[in-house]
Amino acid sequence: MTRTRVFTGSPWEPTVGYCRAIRVGNRIEVAGTTAMKDGEVVGEGNAYEQARFVLETIEKALIELGAAMSDVIRTRMFVTDISLWEEFGRAHGDYFRDVQPVATMVEVKALIDPRLMIEIEVEALKTEG
């Protein structure tokens, strides 16, 4: 099967050996995505703003692969402060209130930059036509 990939141009992609998203057949996987833009953290200190930015980035990758947020079947949220779950959840709900994919939110010790508060990955299925 053909693999179609989305790259962001991040310097980490070739170093680590990954892409932002990949589509194989009707399956689409979006890698852990954070609130980084051009090497800078977006929404520093704001859980809701970071989550919204991450979901916007994910949406762009899905669109590039011919899918939409409505095709998402699973989300995984890795957060550095679970006490902010309502802010992260509110942003998630902005995108998925009607889609209602299965979702996981877990607290982690840290992300790649200490200013990052959330990392999200998604799985989607896109039926042709």
C-alpha positions in Angstrom: 0.0 0.0 0.0 1.0 3.5 -0.7 2.1 5.7 2.3 1.3 9.4 2.0 3.1 11.5 4.6 2.7 15.1 5.9 5.8 16.9 7.1 6.0 20.2 9.0 9.6 21.1 8.2 10.5 20.6 11.9 14.3 20.1 12.3 13.4 17.1 14.5 11.7 15.2 11.7 14.8 14.1 9.7 16.9 13.8 12.9 14.4 11.5 14.7 13.0 10.0 11.6 9.3 10.7 11.7 6.5 12.6 9.9 3.6 14.6 11.3 1.0 12.3 9.8 0.8 9.3 7.6 -2.0 7.7 5.6 -2.0 4.1 4.5 -5.2 3.1 2.8 -8.1 4.4 4.8 -6.0 4.6 8.1 -4.5 7.9 9.2 -2.2 8.4 12.1 -1.1 11.8 13.4 2.0 11.8 15.6 2.2 13.5 19.0 1.6 17.2 18.3 2.5 20.1 20.5 2.0 23.8 20.6 5.2 24.7 18.7 5.4 27.0 15.7 8.7 28.0 14.1 10.6 26.7 17.2 8.5 28.8 19.6 5.9 27.7 22.1 2.4 29.0 21.4 0.1 29.9 24.3 2.8 29.6 27.0 1.1 29.0 30.3 -2.4 28.7 28.8 -3.8 25.1 28.7 -6.8 25.9 26.5 -4.8 27.9 24.0 -2.1 25.3 23.7 -4.7 22.5 23.2 -6.6 24.6 20.6 -3.4 25.2 18.6 -2.5 21.5 18.7 -5.9 20.6 17.4 -5.7 23.2 14.6 -2.3 21.7 13.6 -3.8 18.2 13.6 -6.8 19.3 11.6 -4.4 20.8 8.9 -2.6 17.5 8.7 -5.8 15.5 8.3 -7.0 17.9 5.6 -3.8 17.5 3.7 -4.4 13.7 3.8 -8.0 14.0 2.5 -9.7 13.6 5.9 -11.4 15.8 8.5 -11.8 15.9 12.3 -15.0 14.0 11.8 -13.0 11.0 10.7 -11.1 10.8 14.0 -11.8 7.6 16.0 -9.3 8.0 18.8 -7.4 10.8 20.6 -4.6 10.5 23.1 -3.8 13.6 25.3 -0.6 13.7 27.3 -0.7 16.6 29.8 1.8 17.9 32.3 -0.8 19.0 34.8 -3.9 16.9 35.0 -5.6 19.5 37.3 -6.1 21.5 34.2 -8.1 18.7 32.6 -11.2 20.9 32.2 -9.3 23.4 30.0 -7.8 20.7 27.9 -11.2 19.0 27.7 -13.0 22.1 26.7 -10.6 22.6 23.7 -11.1 18.9 22.8 -14.8 19.3 23.0 -14.7 22.3 20.7 -13.5 20.0 17.9 -15.0 16.6 18.9 -18.3 17.3 20.8 -20.3 15.8 17.9 -17.7 13.3 16.7 -17.1 11.7 20.1 -14.0 9.6 19.4 -12.6 7.4 22.1 -10.3 9.6 24.2 -7.5 9.2 26.7 -5.9 11.9 28.9 -2.9 11.0 31.0 -0.5 13.1 33.0 3.1 12.8 32.1 6.2 14.1 33.9 7.4 16.3 31.1 7.3 17.0 27.4 10.2 17.9 25.1 10.1 21.6 26.2 9.1 22.4 29.8 6.8 25.2 28.6 4.6 22.7 26.7 1.5 21.6 28.6 -0.1 19.1 26.2 0.7 16.7 23.4 -2.0 15.1 21.3 -2.0 12.2 18.8 -5.0 11.0 16.8 -6.1 8.0 14.7 -8.6 8.5 11.9 -10.4 6.2 9.4 -11.4 7.7 6.1 -13.7 5.7 3.8 -13.2 6.5 0.2 -15.8 8.5 -1.7 
